[in-house]
Amino acid sequence: MKAKERDEWGVLEASHMLSDREITRQTWLEECFPPWGEYINREMERTRPKAGKFHLWWLGGPSWSMKIRNETFLLDNYAGPSLVTRYENSGDCRNTGADHLHWMRLNPQMVDIWKFKRIDALFITHHHSDHCDIYTVKALLETTKAKFIAPKMSAMALRGWGVPDRRIIEVKPGDVVKFKGVQVAVEKNFDLNALQTRVGIPEGAEFNPVMDDAAVTYIFKSPAGNIAFIGDGTYHNGFYGVGQRHKIDVCIANMGHNPSGSYDKLTPFDVYRVAKALGAKVVIPDHHDNWACTYQDPDQLEWIVKKNDPNMKTVVLLPGAMFIYPDDQDIGRYKYPDWQERLDWRKARYTLESE
Protein backbone atom coordinates (compact mmCIF):
# COMPACT_ATOMS: atom_id res chain seq x y z
CA MET A 1 0.00 0.00 0.00
CA LYS A 2 1.26 3.47 -0.86
CA ALA A 3 1.95 5.84 2.03
CA LYS A 4 -0.44 8.45 0.60
CA GLU A 5 -3.34 6.03 1.05
CA ARG A 6 -3.03 6.49 4.81
CA ASP A 7 -3.14 9.76 6.69
CA GLU A 8 -0.40 11.21 8.89
CA TRP A 9 -1.53 8.94 11.75
CA GLY A 10 -1.33 5.78 9.65
CA VAL A 11 -5.12 5.40 9.28
CA LEU A 12 -6.55 4.26 5.94
CA GLU A 13 -8.14 7.03 3.88
CA ALA A 14 -11.87 6.36 3.32
CA SER A 15 -11.58 7.32 -0.35
CA HIS A 16 -9.31 4.31 -0.81
CA MET A 17 -12.26 2.07 0.05
CA LEU A 18 -14.20 3.31 -3.00
CA SER A 19 -11.63 2.57 -5.70
CA ASP A 20 -12.19 -0.37 -8.03
CA ARG A 21 -9.22 -2.65 -7.44
CA GLU A 22 -8.33 -6.25 -6.88
CA ILE A 23 -8.85 -7.43 -3.31
CA THR A 24 -7.16 -10.59 -2.07
CA ARG A 25 -7.02 -12.13 1.38
CA GLN A 26 -3.56 -10.59 1.78
CA THR A 27 -4.97 -7.16 0.85
CA TRP A 28 -7.65 -7.59 3.49
CA LEU A 29 -5.14 -8.63 6.17
CA GLU A 30 -2.73 -5.77 5.42
CA GLU A 31 -5.38 -3.06 5.20
CA CYS A 32 -7.67 -4.12 8.04
CA PHE A 33 -5.27 -5.40 10.71
CA PRO A 34 -4.57 -3.99 13.14
CA PRO A 35 -7.94 -2.17 13.15
CA TRP A 36 -6.35 1.06 14.44
CA GLY A 37 -3.57 0.96 11.86
CA GLU A 38 -0.50 2.83 13.11
CA TYR A 39 -2.46 5.47 15.03
CA ILE A 40 -1.08 4.62 18.48
CA ASN A 41 2.39 3.86 17.12
CA ARG A 42 2.58 7.40 15.80
CA GLU A 43 0.90 8.93 18.84
CA MET A 44 3.61 7.35 20.95
CA GLU A 45 6.34 8.69 18.66
CA ARG A 46 4.96 12.25 18.85
CA THR A 47 4.42 12.29 22.60
CA ARG A 48 7.10 14.14 24.56
CA PRO A 49 6.44 13.58 28.27
CA LYS A 50 7.35 16.48 30.52
CA ALA A 51 9.23 16.01 33.77
CA GLY A 52 6.82 14.99 36.51
CA LYS A 53 4.46 13.10 34.15
CA PHE A 54 4.28 9.67 32.62
CA HIS A 55 2.16 8.54 29.69
CA LEU A 56 0.49 5.14 29.51
CA TRP A 57 -1.47 3.60 26.66
CA TRP A 58 -3.75 0.70 27.47
CA LEU A 59 -3.63 -1.65 24.50
CA GLY A 60 -6.39 -3.90 25.84
CA GLY A 61 -6.13 -7.09 27.87
CA PRO A 62 -2.83 -7.25 29.76
CA SER A 63 -1.00 -5.04 27.24
CA TRP A 64 0.52 -1.63 27.92
CA SER A 65 2.89 0.84 26.36
CA MET A 66 4.43 3.77 28.17
CA LYS A 67 6.74 6.74 27.80
CA ILE A 68 8.63 8.15 30.77
CA ARG A 69 11.09 10.94 29.98
CA ASN A 70 12.75 9.74 26.77
CA GLU A 71 12.20 6.02 27.31
CA THR A 72 9.58 3.98 25.47
CA PHE A 73 8.47 0.61 26.83
CA LEU A 74 6.01 -2.18 26.14
CA LEU A 75 4.72 -4.43 28.91
CA ASP A 76 3.03 -7.82 28.44
CA ASN A 77 1.98 -6.88 24.92
CA TYR A 78 -0.23 -9.53 23.31
CA ALA A 79 -0.54 -9.49 19.53
CA GLY A 80 -1.91 -13.01 19.19
CA PRO A 81 -5.25 -14.65 18.37
CA SER A 82 -7.86 -16.64 20.29
CA LEU A 83 -6.35 -19.71 21.97
CA VAL A 84 -7.07 -23.15 23.36
CA THR A 85 -5.12 -24.41 26.40
CA ARG A 86 -4.86 -28.06 27.46
CA TYR A 87 -4.37 -29.86 30.76
CA GLU A 88 -0.92 -31.24 30.05
CA ASN A 89 0.77 -27.83 29.83
CA SER A 90 -1.60 -25.16 31.14
CA GLY A 91 -1.76 -23.94 34.73
CA ASP A 92 -5.30 -22.66 34.17
CA CYS A 93 -6.39 -26.18 33.20
CA ARG A 94 -4.31 -28.04 35.78
CA ASN A 95 -5.56 -25.87 38.65
CA THR A 96 -9.21 -26.31 37.64
CA GLY A 97 -9.16 -29.88 36.29
CA ALA A 98 -10.35 -28.74 32.84
CA ASP A 99 -9.26 -30.95 29.94
CA HIS A 100 -9.11 -27.85 27.75
CA LEU A 101 -10.29 -24.24 27.77
CA HIS A 102 -11.13 -21.88 24.93
CA TRP A 103 -9.88 -18.30 25.20
CA MET A 104 -11.80 -16.26 22.61
CA ARG A 105 -10.23 -12.85 22.09
CA LEU A 106 -12.60 -9.88 22.33
CA ASN A 107 -10.39 -6.77 22.26
CA PRO A 108 -8.95 -5.42 19.00
CA GLN A 109 -5.26 -5.35 18.20
CA MET A 110 -4.31 -1.74 18.95
CA VAL A 111 -0.79 -1.31 17.53
CA ASP A 112 1.21 -2.50 14.54
CA ILE A 113 4.02 -4.42 16.23
CA TRP A 114 6.15 -4.27 13.06
CA LYS A 115 6.00 -0.47 12.78
CA PHE A 116 7.61 0.77 16.00
CA LYS A 117 10.53 3.08 15.30
CA ARG A 118 11.82 2.77 18.85
CA ILE A 119 11.13 0.48 21.79
CA ASP A 120 13.72 0.48 24.54
CA ALA A 121 12.45 -2.60 26.35
CA LEU A 122 9.70 -5.18 26.44
CA PHE A 123 8.86 -6.16 30.03
CA ILE A 124 7.32 -9.60 30.56
CA THR A 125 5.75 -10.49 33.91
CA HIS A 126 5.41 -14.24 33.25
CA HIS A 127 5.47 -16.85 30.49
CA HIS A 128 1.76 -17.22 29.68
CA SER A 129 1.46 -16.75 25.93
CA ASP A 130 -0.75 -13.66 26.27
CA HIS A 131 1.99 -11.95 28.29
CA CYS A 132 5.11 -13.52 26.78
CA ASP A 133 3.96 -13.19 23.17
CA ILE A 134 5.95 -14.76 20.34
CA TYR A 135 4.49 -12.37 17.74
CA THR A 136 5.58 -9.27 19.66
CA VAL A 137 8.98 -10.73 20.47
CA LYS A 138 9.77 -11.72 16.88
CA ALA A 139 8.70 -8.30 15.55
CA LEU A 140 10.72 -6.29 18.08
CA LEU A 141 13.72 -8.59 17.63
CA GLU A 142 13.81 -7.79 13.93
CA THR A 143 12.80 -4.11 13.84
CA THR A 144 14.12 -2.55 17.09
CA LYS A 145 17.04 -2.71 19.51
CA ALA A 146 14.72 -3.50 22.42
CA LYS A 147 15.91 -5.42 25.46
CA PHE A 148 13.69 -8.24 26.70
CA ILE A 149 13.25 -8.17 30.47
CA ALA A 150 11.77 -11.30 32.00
CA PRO A 151 11.88 -13.78 34.91
CA LYS A 152 13.64 -17.12 34.48
CA MET A 153 10.85 -19.17 32.86
CA SER A 154 9.98 -16.40 30.39
CA ALA A 155 13.68 -15.96 29.60
CA MET A 156 13.84 -19.70 28.81
CA ALA A 157 11.03 -19.24 26.31
CA LEU A 158 12.79 -16.23 24.75
CA ARG A 159 16.00 -18.21 24.25
CA GLY A 160 13.96 -21.00 22.70
CA TRP A 161 12.63 -18.46 20.17
CA GLY A 162 16.13 -17.40 19.17
CA VAL A 163 16.48 -14.21 21.19
CA PRO A 164 20.23 -13.77 21.83
CA ASP A 165 21.44 -13.56 25.43
CA ARG A 166 22.84 -10.05 24.85
CA ARG A 167 19.27 -8.79 24.46
CA ILE A 168 17.77 -10.66 27.43
CA ILE A 169 17.84 -9.27 30.95
CA GLU A 170 16.78 -12.12 33.23
CA VAL A 171 15.39 -10.75 36.49
CA LYS A 172 14.25 -11.89 39.91
CA PRO A 173 12.70 -10.11 42.92
CA GLY A 174 15.16 -7.65 44.41
CA ASP A 175 16.71 -6.66 41.08
CA VAL A 176 16.65 -3.10 39.71
CA VAL A 177 16.77 -2.31 35.99
CA LYS A 178 17.91 1.21 35.16
CA PHE A 179 17.15 3.46 32.21
CA LYS A 180 17.61 7.20 31.75
CA GLY A 181 15.07 8.94 33.95
CA VAL A 182 13.46 5.77 35.30
CA GLN A 183 14.34 2.81 37.47
CA VAL A 184 12.33 -0.40 37.46
CA ALA A 185 12.26 -2.41 40.68
CA VAL A 186 11.55 -6.12 40.29
CA GLU A 187 9.37 -7.47 43.09
CA LYS A 188 7.55 -10.53 44.33
CA ASN A 189 4.50 -11.84 42.51
CA PHE A 190 2.03 -14.56 43.40
CA ASP A 191 0.72 -16.18 40.20
CA LEU A 192 -0.36 -19.75 40.95
CA ASN A 193 -1.41 -20.48 37.37
CA ALA A 194 1.92 -19.36 35.90
CA LEU A 195 3.71 -21.63 38.35
CA GLN A 196 1.94 -24.66 36.82
CA THR A 197 2.25 -23.66 33.15
CA ARG A 198 4.80 -25.31 30.89
CA VAL A 199 3.81 -23.63 27.61
CA GLY A 200 6.82 -21.85 26.12
CA ILE A 201 9.37 -23.91 28.08
CA PRO A 202 11.64 -25.79 25.64
CA GLU A 203 11.30 -29.57 25.56
CA GLY A 204 13.81 -31.26 27.85
CA ALA A 205 14.34 -28.14 29.93
CA GLU A 206 14.36 -28.48 33.70
CA PHE A 207 10.89 -27.77 35.06
CA ASN A 208 11.01 -27.46 38.84
CA PRO A 209 10.07 -23.78 39.22
CA VAL A 210 9.57 -21.68 42.30
CA MET A 211 7.38 -18.59 42.24
CA ASP A 212 10.29 -16.19 41.71
CA ASP A 213 11.17 -18.09 38.51
CA ALA A 214 7.63 -17.96 37.20
CA ALA A 215 6.34 -14.41 37.73
CA VAL A 216 7.44 -10.98 38.92
CA THR A 217 5.93 -7.58 39.63
CA TYR A 218 7.44 -4.50 37.98
CA ILE A 219 7.48 -1.11 39.70
CA PHE A 220 8.40 1.76 37.39
CA LYS A 221 9.90 4.60 39.43
CA SER A 222 10.30 8.14 38.11
CA PRO A 223 9.83 11.77 39.20
CA ALA A 224 6.30 11.43 37.82
CA GLY A 225 5.42 8.73 40.36
CA ASN A 226 5.61 4.96 40.73
CA ILE A 227 3.49 2.44 38.82
CA ALA A 228 3.13 -1.21 39.83
CA PHE A 229 2.19 -3.87 37.27
CA ILE A 230 1.29 -7.23 38.80
CA GLY A 231 0.54 -9.15 35.60
CA ASP A 232 -1.76 -12.07 36.45
CA GLY A 233 -0.85 -12.08 40.14
CA THR A 234 -3.43 -13.66 42.43
CA TYR A 235 -4.17 -12.13 45.84
CA HIS A 236 -1.56 -12.81 48.51
CA ASN A 237 -0.68 -10.88 51.65
CA GLY A 238 2.87 -10.72 50.30
CA PHE A 239 1.71 -7.72 48.29
CA TYR A 240 1.58 -5.84 51.59
CA GLY A 241 5.31 -6.39 51.90
CA VAL A 242 5.80 -5.04 48.38
CA GLY A 243 3.87 -1.92 49.38
CA GLN A 244 6.00 -1.50 52.50
CA ARG A 245 9.22 -1.70 50.50
CA HIS A 246 8.12 0.75 47.80
CA LYS A 247 5.94 3.83 47.46
CA ILE A 248 3.19 2.99 44.95
CA ASP A 249 1.14 5.70 43.25
CA VAL A 250 -0.68 3.62 40.63
CA CYS A 251 -1.55 -0.08 40.78
CA ILE A 252 -2.49 -1.86 37.55
CA ALA A 253 -4.05 -5.25 38.28
CA ASN A 254 -5.76 -8.01 36.33
CA MET A 255 -9.47 -8.51 36.94
CA GLY A 256 -12.16 -10.78 35.59
CA HIS A 257 -14.97 -13.25 36.03
CA ASN A 258 -14.05 -16.60 37.57
CA PRO A 259 -16.41 -19.54 37.14
CA SER A 260 -16.80 -21.66 40.27
CA GLY A 261 -13.65 -23.69 40.81
CA SER A 262 -11.36 -21.19 39.05
CA TYR A 263 -9.11 -18.39 40.24
CA ASP A 264 -7.61 -17.26 36.95
CA LYS A 265 -8.31 -13.55 37.54
CA LEU A 266 -8.58 -11.31 40.56
CA THR A 267 -12.15 -10.62 41.60
CA PRO A 268 -13.10 -6.92 41.84
CA PHE A 269 -12.79 -7.12 45.63
CA ASP A 270 -9.35 -8.72 45.40
CA VAL A 271 -8.20 -5.99 42.98
CA TYR A 272 -9.12 -3.52 45.71
CA ARG A 273 -7.33 -5.65 48.34
CA VAL A 274 -4.13 -5.76 46.26
CA ALA A 275 -4.24 -2.01 45.61
CA LYS A 276 -4.87 -1.37 49.33
CA ALA A 277 -2.03 -3.68 50.34
CA LEU A 278 0.31 -1.86 47.99
CA GLY A 279 -0.80 1.53 49.38
CA ALA A 280 -1.78 2.76 45.90
CA LYS A 281 -3.50 6.09 45.34
CA VAL A 282 -5.00 5.00 42.00
CA VAL A 283 -6.13 1.56 40.86
CA ILE A 284 -6.62 0.65 37.18
CA PRO A 285 -8.05 -2.76 36.20
CA ASP A 286 -6.91 -4.58 33.07
CA HIS A 287 -7.44 -7.99 31.43
CA HIS A 288 -11.19 -7.88 32.15
CA ASP A 289 -12.02 -7.07 28.54
CA ASN A 290 -10.15 -9.49 26.32
CA TRP A 291 -11.22 -13.10 26.98
CA ALA A 292 -14.87 -14.04 26.53
CA CYS A 293 -14.77 -16.60 29.35
CA THR A 294 -13.47 -14.11 31.94
CA TYR A 295 -15.12 -10.88 30.71
CA GLN A 296 -16.39 -8.58 33.47
CA ASP A 297 -17.61 -5.00 33.59
CA PRO A 298 -15.50 -2.90 35.99
CA ASP A 299 -18.51 -1.29 37.66
CA GLN A 300 -18.25 -3.60 40.68
CA LEU A 301 -14.69 -2.44 41.32
CA GLU A 302 -15.77 1.20 41.27
CA TRP A 303 -18.48 0.49 43.86
CA ILE A 304 -16.15 -1.58 46.10
CA VAL A 305 -13.40 1.04 46.15
CA LYS A 306 -15.87 3.85 46.85
CA LYS A 307 -17.42 1.92 49.75
CA ASN A 308 -14.15 0.77 51.33
CA ASP A 309 -11.69 3.59 50.70
CA PRO A 310 -13.14 6.87 49.35
CA ASN A 311 -9.61 8.28 49.14
CA MET A 312 -8.49 5.68 46.60
CA LYS A 313 -9.26 6.57 42.99
CA THR A 314 -10.49 4.10 40.38
CA VAL A 315 -9.73 4.78 36.74
CA VAL A 316 -11.43 2.63 34.10
CA LEU A 317 -9.85 2.89 30.68
CA LEU A 318 -10.89 1.70 27.21
CA PRO A 319 -8.54 -0.02 24.75
CA GLY A 320 -6.38 2.56 23.02
CA ALA A 321 -6.77 5.11 25.82
CA MET A 322 -3.85 7.34 26.76
CA PHE A 323 -3.55 7.94 30.51
CA ILE A 324 -1.30 10.73 31.79
CA TYR A 325 -0.32 10.68 35.45
CA PRO A 326 -0.96 12.71 37.52
CA ASP A 327 -3.18 14.76 35.14
CA ASP A 328 -5.80 12.03 34.57
CA GLN A 329 -6.07 10.49 38.03
CA ASP A 330 -9.55 11.98 38.55
CA ILE A 331 -11.14 11.08 35.18
CA GLY A 332 -13.06 8.07 36.53
CA ARG A 333 -14.14 6.45 33.28
CA TYR A 334 -12.25 7.26 30.09
CA LYS A 335 -14.24 8.50 27.09
CA TYR A 336 -13.01 8.28 23.52
CA PRO A 337 -12.51 11.67 21.81
CA ASP A 338 -15.32 12.78 19.49
CA TRP A 339 -13.16 15.34 17.61
CA GLN A 340 -15.47 18.21 18.57
CA GLU A 341 -12.57 20.62 18.09
CA ARG A 342 -12.37 19.68 14.40
CA LEU A 343 -15.95 20.64 13.58
CA ASP A 344 -16.42 23.98 11.78
CA TRP A 345 -19.96 25.30 11.36
CA ARG A 346 -18.73 27.80 8.73
CA LYS A 347 -17.91 24.97 6.33
CA ALA A 348 -20.89 22.78 7.20
CA ARG A 349 -23.24 21.84 4.31
CA TYR A 350 -26.88 21.99 5.39
CA THR A 351 -28.64 21.66 2.04
CA LEU A 352 -30.28 18.40 1.00
CA GLU A 353 -30.16 19.36 -2.69
CA SER A 354 -27.23 18.46 -4.88
CA GLU A 355 -25.16 21.38 -6.12
C-alpha positions in Angstrom: 0.0 0.0 0.0 1.3 3.5 -0.9 2.0 5.8 2.0 -0.4 8.5 0.6 -3.3 6.0 1.1 -3.0 6.5 4.8 -3.1 9.8 6.7 -0.4 11.2 8.9 -1.5 8.9 11.8 -1.3 5.8 9.6 -5.1 5.4 9.3 -6.5 4.3 5.9 -8.1 7.0 3.9 -11.9 6.4 3.3 -11.6 7.3 -0.4 -9.3 4.3 -0.8 -12.3 2.1 0.0 -14.2 3.3 -3.0 -11.6 2.6 -5.7 -12.2 -0.4 -8.0 -9.2 -2.6 -7.4 -8.3 -6.3 -6.9 -8.8 -7.4 -3.3 -7.2 -10.6 -2.1 -7.0 -12.1 1.4 -3.6 -10.6 1.8 -5.0 -7.2 0.8 -7.7 -7.6 3.5 -5.1 -8.6 6.2 -2.7 -5.8 5.4 -5.4 -3.1 5.2 -7.7 -4.1 8.0 -5.3 -5.4 10.7 -4.6 -4.0 13.1 -7.9 -2.2 13.2 -6.3 1.1 14.4 -3.6 1.0 11.9 -0.5 2.8 13.1 -2.5 5.5 15.0 -1.1 4.6 18.5 2.4 3.9 17.1 2.6 7.4 15.8 0.9 8.9 18.8 3.6 7.3 21.0 6.3 8.7 18.7 5.0 12.2 18.8 4.4 12.3 22.6 7.1 14.1 24.6 6.4 13.6 28.3 7.3 16.5 30.5 9.2 16.0 33.8 6.8 15.0 36.5 4.5 13.1 34.2 4.3 9.7 32.6 2.2 8.5 29.7 0.5 5.1 29.5 -1.5 3.6 26.7 -3.7 0.7 27.5 -3.6 -1.6 24.5 -6.4 -3.9 25.8 -6.1 -7.1 27.9 -2.8 -7.2 29.8 -1.0 -5.0 27.2 0.5 -1.6 27.9 2.9 0.8 26.4 4.4 3.8 28.2 6.7 6.7 27.8 8.6 8.1 30.8 11.1 10.9 30.0 12.7 9.7 26.8 12.2 6.0 27.3 9.6 4.0 25.5 8.5 0.6 26.8 6.0 -2.2 26.1 4.7 -4.4 28.9 3.0 -7.8 28.4 2.0 -6.9 24.9 -0.2 -9.5 23.3 -0.5 -9.5 19.5 -1.9 -13.0 19.2 -5.3 -14.7 18.4 -7.9 -16.6 20.3 -6.4 -19.7 22.0 -7.1 -23.2 23.4 -5.1 -24.4 26.4 -4.9 -28.1 27.5 -4.4 -29.9 30.8 -0.9 -31.2 30.0 0.8 -27.8 29.8 -1.6 -25.2 31.1 -1.8 -23.9 34.7 -5.3 -22.7 34.2 -6.4 -26.2 33.2 -4.3 -28.0 35.8 -5.6 -25.9 38.7 -9.2 -26.3 37.6 -9.2 -29.9 36.3 -10.3 -28.7 32.8 -9.3 -30.9 29.9 -9.1 -27.9 27.8 -10.3 -24.2 27.8 -11.1 -21.9 24.9 -9.9 -18.3 25.2 -11.8 -16.3 22.6 -10.2 -12.8 22.1 -12.6 -9.9 22.3 -10.4 -6.8 22.3 -9.0 -5.4 19.0 -5.3 -5.3 18.2 -4.3 -1.7 18.9 -0.8 -1.3 17.5 1.2 -2.5 14.5 4.0 -4.4 16.2 6.1 -4.3 13.1 6.0 -0.5 12.8 7.6 0.8 16.0 10.5 3.1 15.3 11.8 2.8 18.9 11.1 0.5 21.8 13.7 0.5 24.5 12.5 -2.6 26.3 9.7 -5.2 26.4 8.9 -6.2 30.0 7.3 -9.6 30.6 5.7 -10.5 33.9 5.4 -14.2 33.3 5.5 -16.9 30.5 1.8 -17.2 29.7 1.5 -16.7 25.9 -0.8 -13.7 26.3 2.0 -12.0 28.3 5.1 -13.5 26.8 4.0 -13.2 23.2 6.0 -14.8 20.3 4.5 -12.4 17.7 5.6 -9.3 19.7 9.0 -10.7 20.5 9.8 -11.7 16.9 8.7 -8.3 15.5 10.7 -6.3 18.1 13.7 -8.6 17.6 13.8 -7.8 13.9 12.8 -4.1 13.8 14.1 -2.6 17.1 17.0 -2.7 19.5 14.7 -3.5 22.4 15.9 -5.4 25.5 13.7 -8.2 26.7 13.2 -8.2 30.5 11.8 -11.3 32.0 11.9 -13.8 34.9 13.6 -17.1 34.5 10.9 -19.2 32.9 10.0 -16.4 30.4 13.7 -16.0 29.6 13.8 -19.7 28.8 11.0 -19.2 26.3 12.8 -16.2 24.7 16.0 -18.2 24.2 14.0 -21.0 22.7 12.6 -18.5 20.2 16.1 -17.4 19.2 16.5 -14.2 21.2 20.2 -13.8 21.8 21.4 -13.6 25.4 22.8 -10.1 24.9 19.3 -8.8 24.5 17.8 -10.7 27.4 17.8 -9.3 31.0 16.8 -12.1 33.2 15.4 -10.7 36.5 14.2 -11.9 39.9 12.7 -10.1 42.9 15.2 -7.6 44.4 16.7 -6.7 41.1 16.6 -3.1 39.7 16.8 -2.3 36.0 17.9 1.2 35.2 17.2 3.5 32.2 17.6 7.2 31.7 15.1 8.9 34.0 13.5 5.8 35.3 14.3 2.8 37.5 12.3 -0.4 37.5 12.3 -2.4 40.7 11.6 -6.1 40.3 9.4 -7.5 43.1 7.5 -10.5 44.3 4.5 -11.8 42.5 2.0 -14.6 43.4 0.7 -16.2 40.2 -0.4 -19.7 41.0 -1.4 -20.5 37.4 1.9 -19.4 35.9 3.7 -21.6 38.3 1.9 -24.7 36.8 2.3 -23.7 33.1 4.8 -25.3 30.9 3.8 -23.6 27.6 6.8 -21.8 26.1 9.4 -23.9 28.1 11.6 -25.8 25.6 11.3 -29.6 25.6 13.8 -31.3 27.8 14.3 -28.1 29.9 14.4 -28.5 33.7 10.9 -27.8 35.1 11.0 -27.5 38.8 10.1 -23.8 39.2 9.6 -21.7 42.3 7.4 -18.6 42.2 10.3 -16.2 41.7 11.2 -18.1 38.5 7.6 -18.0 37.2 6.3 -14.4 37.7 7.4 -11.0 38.9 5.9 -7.6 39.6 7.4 -4.5 38.0 7.5 -1.1 39.7 8.4 1.8 37.4 9.9 4.6 39.4 10.3 8.1 38.1 9.8 11.8 39.2 6.3 11.4 37.8 5.4 8.7 40.4 5.6 5.0 40.7 3.5 2.4 38.8 3.1 -1.2 39.8 2.2 -3.9 37.3 1.3 -7.2 38.8 0.5 -9.2 35.6 -1.8 -12.1 36.5 -0.8 -12.1 40.1 -3.4 -13.7 42.4 -4.2 -12.1 45.8 -1.6 -12.8 48.5 -0.7 -10.9 51.6 2.9 -10.7 50.3 1.7 -7.7 48.3 1.6 -5.8 51.6 5.3 -6.4 51.9 5.8 -5.0 48.4 3.9 -1.9 49.4 6.0 -1.5 52.5 9.2 -1.7 50.5 8.1 0.8 47.8 5.9 3.8 47.5 3.2 3.0 45.0 1.1 5.7 43.3 -0.7 3.6 40.6 -1.5 -0.1 40.8 -2.5 -1.9 37.6 -4.0 -5.2 38.3 -5.8 -8.0 36.3 -9.5 -8.5 36.9 -12.2 -10.8 35.6 -15.0 -13.2 36.0 -14.1 -16.6 37.6 -16.4 -19.5 37.1 -16.8 -21.7 40.3 -13.7 -23.7 40.8 -11.4 -21.2 39.0 -9.1 -18.4 40.2 -7.6 -17.3 37.0 -8.3 -13.6 37.5 -8.6 -11.3 40.6 -12.1 -10.6 41.6 -13.1 -6.9 41.8 -12.8 -7.1 45.6 -9.4 -8.7 45.4 -8.2 -6.0 43.0 -9.1 -3.5 45.7 -7.3 -5.6 48.3 -4.1 -5.8 46.3 -4.2 -2.0 45.6 -4.9 -1.4 49.3 -2.0 -3.7 50.3 0.3 -1.9 48.0 -0.8 1.5 49.4 -1.8 2.8 45.9 -3.5 6.1 45.3 -5.0 5.0 42.0 -6.1 1.6 40.9 -6.6 0.7 37.2 -8.1 -2.8 36.2 -6.9 -4.6 33.1 -7.4 -8.0 31.4 -11.2 -7.9 32.1 -12.0 -7.1 28.5 -10.2 -9.5 26.3 -11.2 -13.1 27.0 -14.9 -14.0 26.5 -14.8 -16.6 29.4 -13.5 -14.1 31.9 -15.1 -10.9 30.7 -16.4 -8.6 33.5 -17.6 -5.0 33.6 -15.5 -2.9 36.0 -18.5 -1.3 37.7 -18.3 -3.6 40.7 -14.7 -2.4 41.3 -15.8 1.2 41.3 -18.5 0.5 43.9 -16.2 -1.6 46.1 -13.4 1.0 46.1 -15.9 3.8 46.8 -17.4 1.9 49.8 -14.2 0.8 51.3 -11.7 3.6 50.7 -13.1 6.9 49.4 -9.6 8.3 49.1 -8.5 5.7 46.6 -9.3 6.6 43.0 -10.5 4.1 40.4 -9.7 4.8 36.7 -11.4 2.6 34.1 -9.8 2.9 30.7 -10.9 1.7 27.2 -8.5 0.0 24.7 -6.4 2.6 23.0 -6.8 5.1 25.8 -3.9 7.3 26.8 -3.6 7.9 30.5 -1.3 10.7 31.8 -0.3 10.7 35.5 -1.0 12.7 37.5 -3.2 14.8 35.1 -5.8 12.0 34.6 -6.1 10.5 38.0 -9.5 12.0 38.5 -11.1 11.1 35.2 -13.1 8.1 36.5 -14.1 6.5 33.3 -12.3 7.3 30.1 -14.2 8.5 27.1 -13.0 8.3 23.5 -12.5 11.7 21.8 -15.3 12.8 19.5 -13.2 15.3 17.6 -15.5 18.2 18.6 -12.6 20.6 18.1 -12.4 19.7 14.4 -15.9 20.6 13.6 -16.4 24.0 11.8 -20.0 25.3 11.4 -18.7 27.8 8.7 -17.9 25.0 6.3 -20.9 22.8 7.2 -23.2 21.8 4.3 -26.9 22.0 5.4 -28.6 21.7 2.0 -30.3 18.4 1.0 -30.2 19.4 -2.7 -27.2 18.5 -4.9 -25.2 21.4 -6.1 
